[in-house]
Amino acid sequence: MFSNLHGQLGMIYSHLDENEKAYSYLHQAISFDETNVLNWINLATLELKLGKGDSCMQICERVLSFDPTHERAIVLKGDLHHSCG
């Protein structure tokens, strides 16, 4: 429950471009439940938004190690490759 709540708050702050708060809430969400893939994906999306490509890639690889067909992780990796040239 706390994981979902903090994850949702993180995404709200991300949409408001309050990235420091978003980052904090997403990390808290993950600390409550490290198996919540949605929070990992949302953190990867934020990392990509902030230009932290290495971290985004690591998170995507982590998600894909649990679920090799996770569509959003695959798309994020493609976005990352596209943005890097």
N, C-alpha and C positions, 0 to 999 in steps of 0.2 A: 504494500500500500504506500509506504513512504517513498519507495523507489519511483513508483508511477507519478506521485504528486510532485516530487522534486524534478523528475524528468519533464513533466508538463510545464512547470515554472521555468525551467531552463529554456525550453523552446519559446515560451512567451517572451522572455527577456531577449532571446536571440532575434526574434521578429521585431522587437523594439530597438534593435541595435545596441542593447546594453550587454555587450559581449562578456564583460568581466563577471557580471551577475549570472549570465547564462552558463558560463564556464564553471562557475562555482556550484550552481545547482545541478548541473549534469554530472559533475564529479561526485557530489553527494549522493545523487540517485544511484550511480554505479556502486558506490561504497555500501549502499543498503542491499543491492542485489546485483552481483557481478554477472549473473546469467541473463539479465534483461537486455536482449539484443537491440531493442528499439533505442534504449538510452545510449548504447555504444554507437549506433548508427547516427543518432542525433549529435553526439559528441564529434564524430568524424566529420559530419556536415559542417559543424561550427569550426572545426580545425581547418577545413578547406576554405571556408569563408574568411578566416583570419590569415590565410597564406601559410599555414603550417602543414605543408604537404607531407613531410616525413611522418608526422604524428597521424595524420589522416590515413596514410597508407598502412601504418602499423595496426591501427584500429580495424581497418577493412580486412587485413590479413587475419586478424584475430577472429573476427566474425566469420570469415570464410572457413576458418579451421573448424568451427562448430557446424556451419551449414554452407557447404561448397556451392550451393545454388542460390544463396541469398541475393536476390535481384538488386536491392538498393546498394549493397556493398560492391557489387560488380559495377554498377553505374557510377558510383563515387570513384572507384579506381579508374574508370574510363575518363571521367571528368578531370581527374587529377593528371592523367597522362596527357589529355588534350590541353590543359592549361599550362603544362610544362613544355609544351612544344612538341 
